[in-house]
Amino acid sequence: MASPKNRTKQNIIGSIIIGIILIPVGIFFLNTTDIQCGTGQTMHQGDICEATRKGVTTTYTYEERKAYYARMGLFGLAGGVAAFAAAGWFIVRSRRETAAAGTDATASSAAPVES
């Protein structure tokens, strides 16, 4: 079992990695001008896309796919920012716990010794 200190380091590193992955994905989806159909074909204004998955065919318009790309971009950016915020929170919490542990140790060692 990982110690709390190692667990905190793992949480910080994991959050940073997730943020590093999600933010570029969000930027990609927000900046892309080529809206793709599920089959990899570029769509244009007025196009309709049919995608079949597990035997179910779904129809998408260009506007629906464009809105999907915008949604995915915002979710990617928000998720990345949240992951970096979580990493910051883990760092702050770790430092507070370390400071509190140091204060407790100092207080107990500084107690006067009775003779």
VENUR-V202800 format. One record per pair of residues at least 4 apart in sequence whose ideal C-beta (glycine too) atoms are under 8 Angstrom apart, sorted by sequence separation. I is the first residue (numbers start at 0). GAP is how many residues later the second one is. If there is no record, write none. Layout:
I,GAP  I,GAP
This chain:
1,4  2,4  3,4  4,4  5,4  6,4  7,4  8,4  9,4  10,4  11,4  12,4  13,4  14,4  15,4  16,4  17,4  18,4  19,4  20,4  21,4  22,4  23,4  24,4  25,4  26,4  27,4  35,4  36,4  42,4  51,4  59,4  60,4  61,4  62,4  63,4  64,4  65,4  66,4  67,4  68,4  69,4  70,4  71,4  72,4  73,4  74,4  75,4  76,4  77,4  78,4  79,4  80,4  81,4  82,4  83,4  84,4  85,4  86,4  87,4  88,4  89,4  90,4  91,4  92,4  93,4  94,4  95,4  96,4  97,4  98,4  99,4  100,4  101,4  102,4  103,4  104,4  105,4  106,4  1,5  35,5  36,5  51,5  52,5  59,5  35,6  36,6  42,6  50,6  51,6  34,7  35,7  49,7  50,7  1,8  33,8  34,8  40,8  49,8  59,8  49,9  50,9  36,10  38,10  48,10  49,10  37,11  47,11  48,11  36,12  38,12  47,12  48,12  37,13  47,13  48,13  36,14  46,14  47,14  37,15  46,15  45,16  48,16  44,17  43,18  42,19  37,22  42,22  36,23  34,27  36,28  35,29  34,30  34,31  34,34  31,37  29,39  28,40  29,40  28,41  30,42  28,43  29,43  28,44  29,44  27,45  25,46  26,46  24,47  25,47  28,47  29,47  25,48  27,48  25,49  26,49  25,50  26,50  24,51  25,51  25,52  22,53  25,53  21,54  22,54  25,54  21,55  24,55  21,57  22,57  21,58  22,58  20,59  18,60  19,60  17,61  18,61  21,61  17,62  18,62  18,64  17,65  18,65  15,67  14,68  15,68  18,68  14,69  14,71  15,71  14,72  10,75  11,75  14,75  10,76  11,78  10,79  11,79  7,82  11,82  7,85  7,86  4,89
